[in-house]
Amino acid sequence: MLGIGRWANKEAKPRWEQWELANGINEVLFGPKAGQMRKRAVELAEKYPEFSGREKAAGAIMAFVG
């Protein structure tokens, strides 16, 4: 919706498989739209700097996959 990510599995959320999450993350980081998503994320971060959700989201992802 915001243009900054990908829905890894619309049917199984939140019980996705590791490969689905890995494929989604890979697409966001290295896929054909990665540059657009990165640019949009920077635009949103500049517009709403008071939110620290990035750190919380990264921590949650790392706790899940770690």
PDBQT receptor file of N, H, CA, C and O in Angstrom, charges set to zero:
ATOM      1  N   MET A   1       0.817  -1.182   0.000  1.00  0.00    +0.000 N 
ATOM      2  CA  MET A   1       0.000   0.000   0.000  1.00  0.00    +0.000 C 
ATOM      3  C   MET A   1       0.872   1.260   0.000  1.00  0.00    +0.000 C 
ATOM      4  O   MET A   1       0.539   2.240  -0.667  1.00  0.00    +0.000 OA
ATOM      5  N   LEU A   2       1.973   1.242   0.735  1.00  0.00    +0.000 N 
ATOM      6  H   LEU A   2       2.244   0.446   1.277  1.00  0.00    +0.000 HD
ATOM      7  CA  LEU A   2       2.861   2.399   0.795  1.00  0.00    +0.000 C 
ATOM      8  C   LEU A   2       3.967   2.336  -0.240  1.00  0.00    +0.000 C 
ATOM      9  O   LEU A   2       4.693   3.309  -0.440  1.00  0.00    +0.000 OA
ATOM     10  N   GLY A   3       4.098   1.189  -0.901  1.00  0.00    +0.000 N 
ATOM     11  H   GLY A   3       3.508   0.398  -0.739  1.00  0.00    +0.000 HD
ATOM     12  CA  GLY A   3       5.141   1.039  -1.908  1.00  0.00    +0.000 C 
ATOM     13  C   GLY A   3       6.520   0.775  -1.337  1.00  0.00    +0.000 C 
ATOM     14  O   GLY A   3       7.530   1.067  -1.976  1.00  0.00    +0.000 OA
ATOM     15  N   ILE A   4       6.563   0.216  -0.119  1.00  0.00    +0.000 N 
ATOM     16  H   ILE A   4       5.742  -0.021   0.400  1.00  0.00    +0.000 HD
ATOM     17  CA  ILE A   4       7.862  -0.010   0.518  1.00  0.00    +0.000 C 
ATOM     18  C   ILE A   4       8.099  -1.465   0.918  1.00  0.00    +0.000 C 
ATOM     19  O   ILE A   4       9.025  -1.748   1.679  1.00  0.00    +0.000 OA
ATOM     20  N   GLY A   5       7.295  -2.374   0.428  1.00  0.00    +0.000 N 
ATOM     21  H   GLY A   5       6.543  -2.144  -0.190  1.00  0.00    +0.000 HD
ATOM     22  CA  GLY A   5       7.480  -3.760   0.834  1.00  0.00    +0.000 C 
ATOM     23  C   GLY A   5       6.690  -4.713  -0.042  1.00  0.00    +0.000 C 
ATOM     24  O   GLY A   5       6.176  -4.338  -1.096  1.00  0.00    +0.000 OA
ATOM     25  N   ARG A   6       6.603  -5.934   0.409  1.00  0.00    +0.000 N 
ATOM     26  H   ARG A   6       7.020  -6.239   1.265  1.00  0.00    +0.000 HD
ATOM     27  CA  ARG A   6       5.914  -6.992  -0.334  1.00  0.00    +0.000 C 
ATOM     28  C   ARG A   6       5.208  -7.901   0.653  1.00  0.00    +0.000 C 
ATOM     29  O   ARG A   6       5.721  -8.176   1.738  1.00  0.00    +0.000 OA
ATOM     30  N   TRP A   7       4.052  -8.355   0.277  1.00  0.00    +0.000 N 
ATOM     31  H   TRP A   7       3.635  -8.132  -0.604  1.00  0.00    +0.000 HD
ATOM     32  CA  TRP A   7       3.283  -9.292   1.089  1.00  0.00    +0.000 C 
ATOM     33  C   TRP A   7       3.742 -10.693   0.693  1.00  0.00    +0.000 C 
ATOM     34  O   TRP A   7       3.415 -11.168  -0.395  1.00  0.00    +0.000 OA
ATOM     35  N   ALA A   8       4.490 -11.353   1.564  1.00  0.00    +0.000 N 
ATOM     36  H   ALA A   8       4.755 -10.968   2.448  1.00  0.00    +0.000 HD
ATOM     37  CA  ALA A   8       5.119 -12.631   1.220  1.00  0.00    +0.000 C 
ATOM     38  C   ALA A   8       4.098 -13.735   0.963  1.00  0.00    +0.000 C 
ATOM     39  O   ALA A   8       4.300 -14.547   0.060  1.00  0.00    +0.000 OA
ATOM     40  N   ASN A   9       3.008 -13.790   1.729  1.00  0.00    +0.000 N 
ATOM     41  H   ASN A   9       2.844 -13.130   2.462  1.00  0.00    +0.000 HD
ATOM     42  CA  ASN A   9       1.995 -14.827   1.534  1.00  0.00    +0.000 C 
ATOM     43  C   ASN A   9       0.672 -14.305   2.074  1.00  0.00    +0.000 C 
ATOM     44  O   ASN A   9       0.484 -14.236   3.289  1.00  0.00    +0.000 OA
ATOM     45  N   LYS A  10      -0.230 -13.943   1.203  1.00  0.00    +0.000 N 
ATOM     46  H   LYS A  10      -0.077 -13.999   0.216  1.00  0.00    +0.000 HD
ATOM     47  CA  LYS A  10      -1.508 -13.356   1.600  1.00  0.00    +0.000 C 
ATOM     48  C   LYS A  10      -2.444 -14.363   2.258  1.00  0.00    +0.000 C 
ATOM     49  O   LYS A  10      -3.306 -13.973   3.045  1.00  0.00    +0.000 OA
ATOM     50  N   GLU A  11      -2.293 -15.641   1.955  1.00  0.00    +0.000 N 
ATOM     51  H   GLU A  11      -1.592 -15.958   1.315  1.00  0.00    +0.000 HD
ATOM     52  CA  GLU A  11      -3.205 -16.650   2.499  1.00  0.00    +0.000 C 
ATOM     53  C   GLU A  11      -2.787 -17.166   3.874  1.00  0.00    +0.000 C 
ATOM     54  O   GLU A  11      -3.653 -17.505   4.680  1.00  0.00    +0.000 OA
ATOM     55  N   ALA A  12      -1.503 -17.233   4.161  1.00  0.00    +0.000 N 
ATOM     56  H   ALA A  12      -0.800 -16.958   3.506  1.00  0.00    +0.000 HD
ATOM     57  CA  ALA A  12      -1.034 -17.904   5.371  1.00  0.00    +0.000 C 
ATOM     58  C   ALA A  12      -0.672 -16.966   6.513  1.00  0.00    +0.000 C 
ATOM     59  O   ALA A  12      -0.339 -17.432   7.603  1.00  0.00    +0.000 OA
ATOM     60  N   LYS A  13      -0.728 -15.654   6.291  1.00  0.00    +0.000 N 
ATOM     61  H   LYS A  13      -0.998 -15.276   5.406  1.00  0.00    +0.000 HD
ATOM     62  CA  LYS A  13      -0.279 -14.749   7.346  1.00  0.00    +0.000 C 
ATOM     63  C   LYS A  13      -0.994 -15.047   8.643  1.00  0.00    +0.000 C 
ATOM     64  O   LYS A  13      -2.191 -15.321   8.561  1.00  0.00    +0.000 OA
ATOM     65  N   PRO A  14      -0.437 -15.030   9.784  1.00  0.00    +0.000 N 
ATOM     66  CA  PRO A  14       0.983 -14.828  10.037  1.00  0.00    +0.000 C 
ATOM     67  C   PRO A  14       1.763 -16.136  10.077  1.00  0.00    +0.000 C 
ATOM     68  O   PRO A  14       2.900 -16.153  10.548  1.00  0.00    +0.000 OA
ATOM     69  N   ARG A  15       1.180 -17.233   9.595  1.00  0.00    +0.000 N 
ATOM     70  H   ARG A  15       0.256 -17.219   9.213  1.00  0.00    +0.000 HD
ATOM     71  CA  ARG A  15       1.867 -18.520   9.649  1.00  0.00    +0.000 C 
ATOM     72  C   ARG A  15       2.522 -18.843   8.317  1.00  0.00    +0.000 C 
ATOM     73  O   ARG A  15       2.164 -19.823   7.663  1.00  0.00    +0.000 OA
ATOM     74  N   TRP A  16       3.469 -18.028   7.920  1.00  0.00    +0.000 N 
ATOM     75  H   TRP A  16       3.759 -17.232   8.451  1.00  0.00    +0.000 HD
ATOM     76  CA  TRP A  16       4.174 -18.259   6.661  1.00  0.00    +0.000 C 
ATOM     77  C   TRP A  16       5.313 -19.237   6.871  1.00  0.00    +0.000 C 
ATOM     78  O   TRP A  16       5.725 -19.517   7.996  1.00  0.00    +0.000 OA
ATOM     79  N   GLU A  17       5.799 -19.737   5.777  1.00  0.00    +0.000 N 
ATOM     80  H   GLU A  17       5.464 -19.509   4.863  1.00  0.00    +0.000 HD
ATOM     81  CA  GLU A  17       6.961 -20.610   5.800  1.00  0.00    +0.000 C 
ATOM     82  C   GLU A  17       8.219 -19.752   5.680  1.00  0.00    +0.000 C 
ATOM     83  O   GLU A  17       8.172 -18.645   5.143  1.00  0.00    +0.000 OA
ATOM     84  N   GLN A  18       9.335 -20.262   6.178  1.00  0.00    +0.000 N 
ATOM     85  H   GLN A  18       9.374 -21.161   6.615  1.00  0.00    +0.000 HD
ATOM     86  CA  GLN A  18      10.581 -19.490   6.137  1.00  0.00    +0.000 C 
ATOM     87  C   GLN A  18      10.973 -19.117   4.715  1.00  0.00    +0.000 C 
ATOM     88  O   GLN A  18      11.434 -18.000   4.478  1.00  0.00    +0.000 OA
ATOM     89  N   TRP A  19      10.800 -20.026   3.769  1.00  0.00    +0.000 N 
ATOM     90  H   TRP A  19      10.425 -20.933   3.962  1.00  0.00    +0.000 HD
ATOM     91  CA  TRP A  19      11.192 -19.746   2.390  1.00  0.00    +0.000 C 
ATOM     92  C   TRP A  19      10.356 -18.620   1.806  1.00  0.00    +0.000 C 
ATOM     93  O   TRP A  19      10.855 -17.837   0.997  1.00  0.00    +0.000 OA
ATOM     94  N   GLU A  20       9.063 -18.523   2.213  1.00  0.00    +0.000 N 
ATOM     95  H   GLU A  20       8.658 -19.158   2.871  1.00  0.00    +0.000 HD
ATOM     96  CA  GLU A  20       8.210 -17.445   1.713  1.00  0.00    +0.000 C 
ATOM     97  C   GLU A  20       8.712 -16.091   2.213  1.00  0.00    +0.000 C 
ATOM     98  O   GLU A  20       8.798 -15.126   1.453  1.00  0.00    +0.000 OA
ATOM     99  N   LEU A  21       9.037 -16.039   3.485  1.00  0.00    +0.000 N 
ATOM    100  H   LEU A  21       8.967 -16.823   4.102  1.00  0.00    +0.000 HD
ATOM    101  CA  LEU A  21       9.551 -14.803   4.063  1.00  0.00    +0.000 C 
ATOM    102  C   LEU A  21      10.900 -14.452   3.433  1.00  0.00    +0.000 C 
ATOM    103  O   LEU A  21      11.151 -13.293   3.104  1.00  0.00    +0.000 OA
ATOM    104  N   ALA A  22      11.756 -15.441   3.268  1.00  0.00    +0.000 N 
ATOM    105  H   ALA A  22      11.552 -16.383   3.535  1.00  0.00    +0.000 HD
ATOM    106  CA  ALA A  22      13.063 -15.200   2.649  1.00  0.00    +0.000 C 
ATOM    107  C   ALA A  22      12.905 -14.683   1.221  1.00  0.00    +0.000 C 
ATOM    108  O   ALA A  22      13.603 -13.750   0.823  1.00  0.00    +0.000 OA
ATOM    109  N   ASN A  23      12.003 -15.274   0.453  1.00  0.00    +0.000 N 
ATOM    110  H   ASN A  23      11.436 -16.032   0.776  1.00  0.00    +0.000 HD
ATOM    111  CA  ASN A  23      11.780 -14.812  -0.921  1.00  0.00    +0.000 C 
ATOM    112  C   ASN A  23      11.247 -13.386  -0.946  1.00  0.00    +0.000 C 
ATOM    113  O   ASN A  23      11.647 -12.586  -1.793  1.00  0.00    +0.000 OA
ATOM    114  N   GLY A  24      10.347 -13.066  -0.022  1.00  0.00    +0.000 N 
ATOM    115  H   GLY A  24      10.022 -13.715   0.665  1.00  0.00    +0.000 HD
ATOM    116  CA  GLY A  24       9.809 -11.712   0.054  1.00  0.00    +0.000 C 
ATOM    117  C   GLY A  24      10.886 -10.697   0.393  1.00  0.00    +0.000 C 
ATOM    118  O   GLY A  24      10.957  -9.635  -0.226  1.00  0.00    +0.000 OA
ATOM    119  N   ILE A  25      11.722 -11.014   1.367  1.00  0.00    +0.000 N 
ATOM    120  H   ILE A  25      11.664 -11.876   1.870  1.00  0.00    +0.000 HD
ATOM    121  CA  ILE A  25      12.808 -10.111   1.760  1.00  0.00    +0.000 C 
ATOM    122  C   ILE A  25      13.797  -9.953   0.607  1.00  0.00    +0.000 C 
ATOM    123  O   ILE A  25      14.253  -8.847   0.320  1.00  0.00    +0.000 OA
ATOM    124  N   ASN A  26      14.123 -11.055  -0.045  1.00  0.00    +0.000 N 
ATOM    125  H   ASN A  26      13.753 -11.954   0.188  1.00  0.00    +0.000 HD
ATOM    126  CA  ASN A  26      15.042 -11.008  -1.181  1.00  0.00    +0.000 C 
ATOM    127  C   ASN A  26      14.498 -10.108  -2.293  1.00  0.00    +0.000 C 
ATOM    128  O   ASN A  26      15.245  -9.331  -2.888  1.00  0.00    +0.000 OA
ATOM    129  N   GLU A  27      13.206 -10.216  -2.568  1.00  0.00    +0.000 N 
ATOM    130  H   GLU A  27      12.600 -10.847  -2.085  1.00  0.00    +0.000 HD
ATOM    131  CA  GLU A  27      12.603  -9.390  -3.614  1.00  0.00    +0.000 C 
ATOM    132  C   GLU A  27      12.641  -7.904  -3.249  1.00  0.00    +0.000 C 
ATOM    133  O   GLU A  27      12.901  -7.053  -4.100  1.00  0.00    +0.000 OA
ATOM    134  N   VAL A  28      12.379  -7.605  -1.980  1.00  0.00    +0.000 N 
ATOM    135  H   VAL A  28      12.168  -8.295  -1.289  1.00  0.00    +0.000 HD
ATOM    136  CA  VAL A  28      12.407  -6.209  -1.533  1.00  0.00    +0.000 C 
ATOM    137  C   VAL A  28      13.824  -5.640  -1.601  1.00  0.00    +0.000 C 
ATOM    138  O   VAL A  28      14.009  -4.482  -1.976  1.00  0.00    +0.000 OA
ATOM    139  N   LEU A  29      14.813  -6.440  -1.245  1.00  0.00    +0.000 N 
ATOM    140  H   LEU A  29      14.662  -7.380  -0.941  1.00  0.00    +0.000 HD
ATOM    141  CA  LEU A  29      16.190  -5.947  -1.225  1.00  0.00    +0.000 C 
ATOM    142  C   LEU A  29      16.858  -5.942  -2.594  1.00  0.00    +0.000 C 
ATOM    143  O   LEU A  29      17.647  -5.045  -2.891  1.00  0.00    +0.000 OA
ATOM    144  N   PHE A  30      16.551  -6.939  -3.439  1.00  0.00    +0.000 N 
ATOM    145  H   PHE A  30      15.910  -7.667  -3.197  1.00  0.00    +0.000 HD
ATOM    146  CA  PHE A  30      17.296  -7.106  -4.677  1.00  0.00    +0.000 C 
ATOM    147  C   PHE A  30      16.441  -7.226  -5.932  1.00  0.00    +0.000 C 
ATOM    148  O   PHE A  30      16.983  -7.299  -7.035  1.00  0.00    +0.000 OA
ATOM    149  N   GLY A  31      15.124  -7.250  -5.793  1.00  0.00    +0.000 N 
ATOM    150  H   GLY A  31      14.683  -7.190  -4.897  1.00  0.00    +0.000 HD
ATOM    151  CA  GLY A  31      14.239  -7.433  -6.935  1.00  0.00    +0.000 C 
ATOM    152  C   GLY A  31      14.172  -6.222  -7.847  1.00  0.00    +0.000 C 
ATOM    153  O   GLY A  31      14.786  -5.192  -7.566  1.00  0.00    +0.000 OA
ATOM    154  N   PRO A  32      13.425  -6.342  -8.946  1.00  0.00    +0.000 N 
ATOM    155  CA  PRO A  32      13.361  -5.270  -9.934  1.00  0.00    +0.000 C 
ATOM    156  C   PRO A  32      12.770  -3.961  -9.399  1.00  0.00    +0.000 C 
ATOM    157  O   PRO A  32      13.042  -2.895  -9.950  1.00  0.00    +0.000 OA
ATOM    158  N   LYS A  33      11.977  -4.029  -8.346  1.00  0.00    +0.000 N 
ATOM    159  H   LYS A  33      11.756  -4.896  -7.898  1.00  0.00    +0.000 HD
ATOM    160  CA  LYS A  33      11.385  -2.819  -7.764  1.00  0.00    +0.000 C 
ATOM    161  C   LYS A  33      12.086  -2.370  -6.489  1.00  0.00    +0.000 C 
ATOM    162  O   LYS A  33      11.601  -1.471  -5.802  1.00  0.00    +0.000 OA
ATOM    163  N   ALA A  34      13.211  -2.981  -6.167  1.00  0.00    +0.000 N 
ATOM    164  H   ALA A  34      13.605  -3.712  -6.725  1.00  0.00    +0.000 HD
ATOM    165  CA  ALA A  34      13.928  -2.676  -4.925  1.00  0.00    +0.000 C 
ATOM    166  C   ALA A  34      14.327  -1.205  -4.845  1.00  0.00    +0.000 C 
ATOM    167  O   ALA A  34      14.181  -0.578  -3.796  1.00  0.00    +0.000 OA
ATOM    168  N   GLY A  35      14.825  -0.660  -5.934  1.00  0.00    +0.000 N 
ATOM    169  H   GLY A  35      14.944  -1.170  -6.786  1.00  0.00    +0.000 HD
ATOM    170  CA  GLY A  35      15.233   0.739  -5.943  1.00  0.00    +0.000 C 
ATOM    171  C   GLY A  35      14.072   1.681  -5.685  1.00  0.00    +0.000 C 
ATOM    172  O   GLY A  35      14.213   2.657  -4.948  1.00  0.00    +0.000 OA
ATOM    173  N   GLN A  36      12.923   1.394  -6.288  1.00  0.00    +0.000 N 
ATOM    174  H   GLN A  36      12.808   0.601  -6.886  1.00  0.00    +0.000 HD
ATOM    175  CA  GLN A  36      11.723   2.209  -6.077  1.00  0.00    +0.000 C 
ATOM    176  C   GLN A  36      11.279   2.121  -4.622  1.00  0.00    +0.000 C 
ATOM    177  O   GLN A  36      10.930   3.134  -4.014  1.00  0.00    +0.000 OA
ATOM    178  N   MET A  37      11.290   0.914  -4.063  1.00  0.00    +0.000 N 
ATOM    179  H   MET A  37      11.573   0.091  -4.556  1.00  0.00    +0.000 HD
ATOM    180  CA  MET A  37      10.868   0.743  -2.676  1.00  0.00    +0.000 C 
ATOM    181  C   MET A  37      11.814   1.468  -1.728  1.00  0.00    +0.000 C 
ATOM    182  O   MET A  37      11.369   2.092  -0.764  1.00  0.00    +0.000 OA
ATOM    183  N   ARG A  38      13.097   1.392  -1.990  1.00  0.00    +0.000 N 
ATOM    184  H   ARG A  38      13.458   0.886  -2.773  1.00  0.00    +0.000 HD
ATOM    185  CA  ARG A  38      14.095   2.068  -1.154  1.00  0.00    +0.000 C 
ATOM    186  C   ARG A  38      13.881   3.586  -1.201  1.00  0.00    +0.000 C 
ATOM    187  O   ARG A  38      13.917   4.257  -0.170  1.00  0.00    +0.000 OA
ATOM    188  N   LYS A  39      13.656   4.116  -2.411  1.00  0.00    +0.000 N 
ATOM    189  H   LYS A  39      13.627   3.570  -3.249  1.00  0.00    +0.000 HD
ATOM    190  CA  LYS A  39      13.419   5.557  -2.565  1.00  0.00    +0.000 C 
ATOM    191  C   LYS A  39      12.162   5.977  -1.808  1.00  0.00    +0.000 C 
ATOM    192  O   LYS A  39      12.157   7.004  -1.129  1.00  0.00    +0.000 OA
ATOM    193  N   ARG A  40      11.107   5.191  -1.924  1.00  0.00    +0.000 N 
ATOM    194  H   ARG A  40      11.111   4.357  -2.476  1.00  0.00    +0.000 HD
ATOM    195  CA  ARG A  40       9.845   5.503  -1.238  1.00  0.00    +0.000 C 
ATOM    196  C   ARG A  40      10.026   5.415   0.277  1.00  0.00    +0.000 C 
ATOM    197  O   ARG A  40       9.476   6.237   1.010  1.00  0.00    +0.000 OA
ATOM    198  N   ALA A  41      10.781   4.440   0.750  1.00  0.00    +0.000 N 
ATOM    199  H   ALA A  41      11.228   3.772   0.154  1.00  0.00    +0.000 HD
ATOM    200  CA  ALA A  41      11.031   4.307   2.190  1.00  0.00    +0.000 C 
ATOM    201  C   ALA A  41      11.785   5.520   2.717  1.00  0.00    +0.000 C 
ATOM    202  O   ALA A  41      11.487   6.009   3.806  1.00  0.00    +0.000 OA
ATOM    203  N   VAL A  42      12.762   6.009   1.951  1.00  0.00    +0.000 N 
ATOM    204  H   VAL A  42      13.004   5.612   1.066  1.00  0.00    +0.000 HD
ATOM    205  CA  VAL A  42      13.504   7.203   2.361  1.00  0.00    +0.000 C 
ATOM    206  C   VAL A  42      12.581   8.412   2.411  1.00  0.00    +0.000 C 
ATOM    207  O   VAL A  42      12.660   9.217   3.339  1.00  0.00    +0.000 OA
ATOM    208  N   GLU A  43      11.703   8.544   1.412  1.00  0.00    +0.000 N 
ATOM    209  H   GLU A  43      11.639   7.890   0.658  1.00  0.00    +0.000 HD
ATOM    210  CA  GLU A  43      10.749   9.655   1.387  1.00  0.00    +0.000 C 
ATOM    211  C   GLU A  43       9.851   9.627   2.631  1.00  0.00    +0.000 C 
ATOM    212  O   GLU A  43       9.621  10.659   3.261  1.00  0.00    +0.000 OA
ATOM    213  N   LEU A  44       9.353   8.452   2.973  1.00  0.00    +0.000 N 
ATOM    214  H   LEU A  44       9.540   7.613   2.461  1.00  0.00    +0.000 HD
ATOM    215  CA  LEU A  44       8.487   8.329   4.153  1.00  0.00    +0.000 C 
ATOM    216  C   LEU A  44       9.259   8.592   5.441  1.00  0.00    +0.000 C 
ATOM    217  O   LEU A  44       8.742   9.233   6.356  1.00  0.00    +0.000 OA
ATOM    218  N   ALA A  45      10.501   8.097   5.517  1.00  0.00    +0.000 N 
ATOM    219  H   ALA A  45      10.921   7.576   4.774  1.00  0.00    +0.000 HD
ATOM    220  CA  ALA A  45      11.322   8.317   6.714  1.00  0.00    +0.000 C 
ATOM    221  C   ALA A  45      11.596   9.803   6.910  1.00  0.00    +0.000 C 
ATOM    222  O   ALA A  45      11.608  10.287   8.042  1.00  0.00    +0.000 OA
ATOM    223  N   GLU A  46      11.816  10.526   5.823  1.00  0.00    +0.000 N 
ATOM    224  H   GLU A  46      11.807  10.133   4.904  1.00  0.00    +0.000 HD
ATOM    225  CA  GLU A  46      12.049  11.967   5.925  1.00  0.00    +0.000 C 
ATOM    226  C   GLU A  46      10.779  12.704   6.324  1.00  0.00    +0.000 C 
ATOM    227  O   GLU A  46      10.829  13.696   7.052  1.00  0.00    +0.000 OA
ATOM    228  N   LYS A  47       9.652  12.220   5.849  1.00  0.00    +0.000 N 
ATOM    229  H   LYS A  47       9.612  11.415   5.258  1.00  0.00    +0.000 HD
ATOM    230  CA  LYS A  47       8.363  12.865   6.138  1.00  0.00    +0.000 C 
ATOM    231  C   LYS A  47       7.912  12.617   7.579  1.00  0.00    +0.000 C 
ATOM    232  O   LYS A  47       7.278  13.475   8.193  1.00  0.00    +0.000 OA
ATOM    233  N   TYR A  48       8.241  11.448   8.108  1.00  0.00    +0.000 N 
ATOM    234  H   TYR A  48       8.756  10.751   7.609  1.00  0.00    +0.000 HD
ATOM    235  CA  TYR A  48       7.805  11.069   9.459  1.00  0.00    +0.000 C 
ATOM    236  C   TYR A  48       8.994  10.629  10.309  1.00  0.00    +0.000 C 
ATOM    237  O   TYR A  48       9.044   9.471  10.722  1.00  0.00    +0.000 OA
ATOM    238  N   PRO A  49       9.943  11.506  10.582  1.00  0.00    +0.000 N 
ATOM    239  CA  PRO A  49      11.156  11.104  11.317  1.00  0.00    +0.000 C 
ATOM    240  C   PRO A  49      10.922  10.746  12.777  1.00  0.00    +0.000 C 
ATOM    241  O   PRO A  49      11.761  10.088  13.394  1.00  0.00    +0.000 OA
ATOM    242  N   GLU A  50       9.801  11.166  13.336  1.00  0.00    +0.000 N 
ATOM    243  H   GLU A  50       9.120  11.701  12.835  1.00  0.00    +0.000 HD
ATOM    244  CA  GLU A  50       9.574  10.911  14.759  1.00  0.00    +0.000 C 
ATOM    245  C   GLU A  50       9.250   9.449  15.061  1.00  0.00    +0.000 C 
ATOM    246  O   GLU A  50       9.273   9.045  16.224  1.00  0.00    +0.000 OA
ATOM    247  N   PHE A  51       8.954   8.667  14.060  1.00  0.00    +0.000 N 
ATOM    248  H   PHE A  51       8.934   8.995  13.116  1.00  0.00    +0.000 HD
ATOM    249  CA  PHE A  51       8.628   7.264  14.287  1.00  0.00    +0.000 C 
ATOM    250  C   PHE A  51       9.882   6.401  14.230  1.00  0.00    +0.000 C 
ATOM    251  O   PHE A  51      10.683   6.534  13.305  1.00  0.00    +0.000 OA
ATOM    252  N   SER A  52      10.057   5.534  15.193  1.00  0.00    +0.000 N 
ATOM    253  H   SER A  52       9.406   5.427  15.945  1.00  0.00    +0.000 HD
ATOM    254  CA  SER A  52      11.226   4.654  15.221  1.00  0.00    +0.000 C 
ATOM    255  C   SER A  52      10.827   3.211  14.919  1.00  0.00    +0.000 C 
ATOM    256  O   SER A  52      11.457   2.275  15.411  1.00  0.00    +0.000 OA
ATOM    257  N   GLY A  53       9.802   3.037  14.127  1.00  0.00    +0.000 N 
ATOM    258  H   GLY A  53       9.291   3.798  13.727  1.00  0.00    +0.000 HD
ATOM    259  CA  GLY A  53       9.313   1.705  13.809  1.00  0.00    +0.000 C 
ATOM    260  C   GLY A  53      10.294   0.850  13.039  1.00  0.00    +0.000 C 
ATOM    261  O   GLY A  53      10.232  -0.378  13.099  1.00  0.00    +0.000 OA
ATOM    262  N   ARG A  54      11.209   1.494  12.308  1.00  0.00    +0.000 N 
ATOM    263  H   ARG A  54      11.260   2.491  12.259  1.00  0.00    +0.000 HD
ATOM    264  CA  ARG A  54      12.202   0.726  11.536  1.00  0.00    +0.000 C 
ATOM    265  C   ARG A  54      13.003  -0.186  12.440  1.00  0.00    +0.000 C 
ATOM    266  O   ARG A  54      13.208  -1.360  12.133  1.00  0.00    +0.000 OA
ATOM    267  N   GLU A  55      13.458   0.365  13.566  1.00  0.00    +0.000 N 
ATOM    268  H   GLU A  55      13.291   1.318  13.816  1.00  0.00    +0.000 HD
ATOM    269  CA  GLU A  55      14.268  -0.426  14.485  1.00  0.00    +0.000 C 
ATOM    270  C   GLU A  55      13.457  -1.557  15.101  1.00  0.00    +0.000 C 
ATOM    271  O   GLU A  55      13.957  -2.672  15.249  1.00  0.00    +0.000 OA
ATOM    272  N   LYS A  56      12.214  -1.276  15.458  1.00  0.00    +0.000 N 
ATOM    273  H   LYS A  56      11.808  -0.371  15.337  1.00  0.00    +0.000 HD
ATOM    274  CA  LYS A  56      11.357  -2.314  16.038  1.00  0.00    +0.000 C 
ATOM    275  C   LYS A  56      11.059  -3.414  15.018  1.00  0.00    +0.000 C 
ATOM    276  O   LYS A  56      11.093  -4.599  15.350  1.00  0.00    +0.000 OA
ATOM    277  N   ALA A  57      10.767  -3.018  13.776  1.00  0.00    +0.000 N 
ATOM    278  H   ALA A  57      10.739  -2.055  13.507  1.00  0.00    +0.000 HD
ATOM    279  CA  ALA A  57      10.477  -4.005  12.731  1.00  0.00    +0.000 C 
ATOM    280  C   ALA A  57      11.704  -4.861  12.453  1.00  0.00    +0.000 C 
ATOM    281  O   ALA A  57      11.594  -6.082  12.341  1.00  0.00    +0.000 OA
ATOM    282  N   ALA A  58      12.859  -4.239  12.343  1.00  0.00    +0.000 N 
ATOM    283  H   ALA A  58      12.948  -3.247  12.435  1.00  0.00    +0.000 HD
ATOM    284  CA  ALA A  58      14.089  -4.995  12.090  1.00  0.00    +0.000 C 
ATOM    285  C   ALA A  58      14.367  -5.969  13.227  1.00  0.00    +0.000 C 
ATOM    286  O   ALA A  58      14.760  -7.110  12.981  1.00  0.00    +0.000 OA
ATOM    287  N   GLY A  59      14.168  -5.536  14.464  1.00  0.00    +0.000 N 
ATOM    288  H   GLY A  59      13.848  -4.610  14.664  1.00  0.00    +0.000 HD
ATOM    289  CA  GLY A  59      14.366  -6.407  15.610  1.00  0.00    +0.000 C 
ATOM    290  C   GLY A  59      13.423  -7.600  15.611  1.00  0.00    +0.000 C 
ATOM    291  O   GLY A  59      13.822  -8.722  15.921  1.00  0.00    +0.000 OA
ATOM    292  N   ALA A  60      12.159  -7.343  15.259  1.00  0.00    +0.000 N 
ATOM    293  H   ALA A  60      11.835  -6.431  15.008  1.00  0.00    +0.000 HD
ATOM    294  CA  ALA A  60      11.177  -8.418  15.208  1.00  0.00    +0.000 C 
ATOM    295  C   ALA A  60      11.519  -9.440  14.119  1.00  0.00    +0.000 C 
ATOM    296  O   ALA A  60      11.394 -10.646  14.329  1.00  0.00    +0.000 OA
ATOM    297  N   ILE A  61      11.947  -8.950  12.966  1.00  0.00    +0.000 N 
ATOM    298  H   ILE A  61      12.049  -7.970  12.795  1.00  0.00    +0.000 HD
ATOM    299  CA  ILE A  61      12.334  -9.849  11.881  1.00  0.00    +0.000 C 
ATOM    300  C   ILE A  61      13.544 -10.677  12.267  1.00  0.00    +0.000 C 
ATOM    301  O   ILE A  61      13.572 -11.887  12.039  1.00  0.00    +0.000 OA
ATOM    302  N   MET A  62      14.545 -10.032  12.849  1.00  0.00    +0.000 N 
ATOM    303  H   MET A  62      14.523  -9.049  13.034  1.00  0.00    +0.000 HD
ATOM    304  CA  MET A  62      15.742 -10.757  13.235  1.00  0.00    +0.000 C 
ATOM    305  C   MET A  62      15.449 -11.787  14.339  1.00  0.00    +0.000 C 
ATOM    306  O   MET A  62      16.028 -12.873  14.339  1.00  0.00    +0.000 OA
ATOM    307  N   ALA A  63      14.563 -11.453  15.265  1.00  0.00    +0.000 N 
ATOM    308  H   ALA A  63      14.093 -10.571  15.265  1.00  0.00    +0.000 HD
ATOM    309  CA  ALA A  63      14.204 -12.406  16.323  1.00  0.00    +0.000 C 
ATOM    310  C   ALA A  63      13.486 -13.615  15.724  1.00  0.00    +0.000 C 
ATOM    311  O   ALA A  63      13.659 -14.744  16.184  1.00  0.00    +0.000 OA
ATOM    312  N   PHE A  64      12.683 -13.367  14.699  1.00  0.00    +0.000 N 
ATOM    313  H   PHE A  64      12.542 -12.450  14.325  1.00  0.00    +0.000 HD
ATOM    314  CA  PHE A  64      11.925 -14.457  14.076  1.00  0.00    +0.000 C 
ATOM    315  C   PHE A  64      12.844 -15.387  13.290  1.00  0.00    +0.000 C 
ATOM    316  O   PHE A  64      12.734 -16.609  13.398  1.00  0.00    +0.000 OA
ATOM    317  N   VAL A  65      13.749 -14.814  12.501  1.00  0.00    +0.000 N 
ATOM    318  H   VAL A  65      13.839 -13.822  12.413  1.00  0.00    +0.000 HD
ATOM    319  CA  VAL A  65      14.600 -15.647  11.648  1.00  0.00    +0.000 C 
ATOM    320  C   VAL A  65      15.852 -16.136  12.361  1.00  0.00    +0.000 C 
ATOM    321  O   VAL A  65      16.526 -17.048  11.883  1.00  0.00    +0.000 OA
ATOM    322  N   GLY A  66      16.166 -15.532  13.507  1.00  0.00    +0.000 N 
ATOM    323  H   GLY A  66      15.618 -14.791  13.896  1.00  0.00    +0.000 HD
ATOM    324  CA  GLY A  66      17.391 -15.885  14.226  1.00  0.00    +0.000 C 
ATOM    325  C   GLY A  66      17.220 -17.042  15.073  1.00  0.00    +0.000 C 
ATOM    326  O   GLY A  66      18.164 -17.462  15.742  1.00  0.00    +0.000 OA
TER     327      GLY A  66
